[in-house]
Amino acid sequence: MSMYAGATERASSPPRRRRAPRHASLILQQRPSSQRRLYAIDGMRLLAALFVAAHHYAGTWRVNQPDNLIWGRPVSDIMPTVFRFSAYGWIGVEMFFVISGFVICMSCWGRTPRQFFTSRVIRLYPAYWFSIVFTTAALVTLPGVWERQKLREILLNLTMLQSGSGVSNVDGVYWTLWSELRFYLLFMAVVITGLTYRKVVLFCCFWGAAAMIAPAARFRPLTLLVNPEGAWYFIAGLALYLMYRFGHDLLLWGILGLAWLMGQLELGHRIDTVERVSSWRASVALFTVFLLVMAAIALGATDRVRWKWLTTAGAMTYPFYLMHYLAGTTLINRFRDTMDPRLLVASVICGFLVLSWLVHRLVERPVARLLKNGLDMSFARLRNATNMP
């Protein structure tokens, strides 16, 4: 048989079916459980808030100074063991940022920009407004520890935009809200186009790149917007949620690993410039353990956790965080000579947990309903107005 005959035979035979690429079968699918409430996340939020409160009461550089206004003497002399552990409680803020990235992505999936805006307003403002009134009243009633702001500054704080206006916060813990607001503003750009796996991954990459380039370029407007101090924590949370919803892959692990590397550098910077009471190694170890726990949650290790009380615990976290600092340290100042200091710290924390539950039930819920109804009507009117001459 000649080579031509062989060629003719091959041409006349049925063509071979090409094997599909191996990755073609890896269709991105949503996990069946991705719409369920994650009770473990609520528990992590409360744990982060308790870390921060313990730090503020018994672990900061301020409370460990001689003749400090809160305890009157170094807290390491009063409660050395409590101080050693509480000195690392500031990491609760970074935990909050990671959880926020996770939760915001989860709550916004499938929502319109209007729904996203409404959900953030009714979630943030009711407890925040109450906290400003409560904290101001506490400082007026119990003066001598913290200085009360001027009325015009207190009123501006009601907008939650005081950090962008050069006005100090009524309570120092509000600084985290400025980071949250900038995250919401950036993420709104993705929500407007519709959230997808691809878009969120690209958002993480572009935000991370901007967070590195803007400070190096000394471009202050972009640096302010992209928030390089907190960006990588939010990015870690976004990557973790994508793992939870779609499953893990090398790209998501790479984003999470890069967020860890950038995060450990930021932890060291914060220790050197702000905290000054904890070691870098132990802080990074705690943050690593936290990310591993969050990864376990994202991969479904806690899907069977269905403790209903965790929902309440998660709801209490936000008002607890907003109210605990100035008012709590003022109470410690007043009662520090009346009981065991460890019992005093525990009592103040428990008291604010109870108050936070009351605020959630009696303030957040009813005010959130009113705000939601008002905003829904306003957006409906705005939508109808576009069709009017």
Secondary structure as GFF3:
##gff-version 3
##sequence-region A 1 389
A	DSSP	alpha_helix	3	12	.	.	.	ID=ss1
A	DSSP	three_ten_helix	22	25	.	.	.	ID=ss2
A	DSSP	alpha_helix	39	58	.	.	.	ID=ss3
A	DSSP	three_ten_helix	62	64	.	.	.	ID=ss4
A	DSSP	alpha_helix	75	78	.	.	.	ID=ss5
A	DSSP	alpha_helix	80	86	.	.	.	ID=ss6
A	DSSP	alpha_helix	91	108	.	.	.	ID=ss7
A	DSSP	alpha_helix	113	141	.	.	.	ID=ss8
A	DSSP	alpha_helix	151	157	.	.	.	ID=ss9
A	DSSP	three_ten_helix	162	165	.	.	.	ID=ss10
A	DSSP	three_ten_helix	172	174	.	.	.	ID=ss11
A	DSSP	alpha_helix	175	193	.	.	.	ID=ss12
A	DSSP	alpha_helix	197	216	.	.	.	ID=ss13
A	DSSP	alpha_helix	220	226	.	.	.	ID=ss14
A	DSSP	alpha_helix	231	246	.	.	.	ID=ss15
A	DSSP	alpha_helix	250	270	.	.	.	ID=ss16
A	DSSP	pi_helix	271	275	.	.	.	ID=ss17
A	DSSP	alpha_helix	280	298	.	.	.	ID=ss18
A	DSSP	alpha_helix	309	335	.	.	.	ID=ss19
A	DSSP	alpha_helix	341	359	.	.	.	ID=ss20
A	DSSP	pi_helix	360	364	.	.	.	ID=ss21
A	DSSP	alpha_helix	365	385	.	.	.	ID=ss22
###
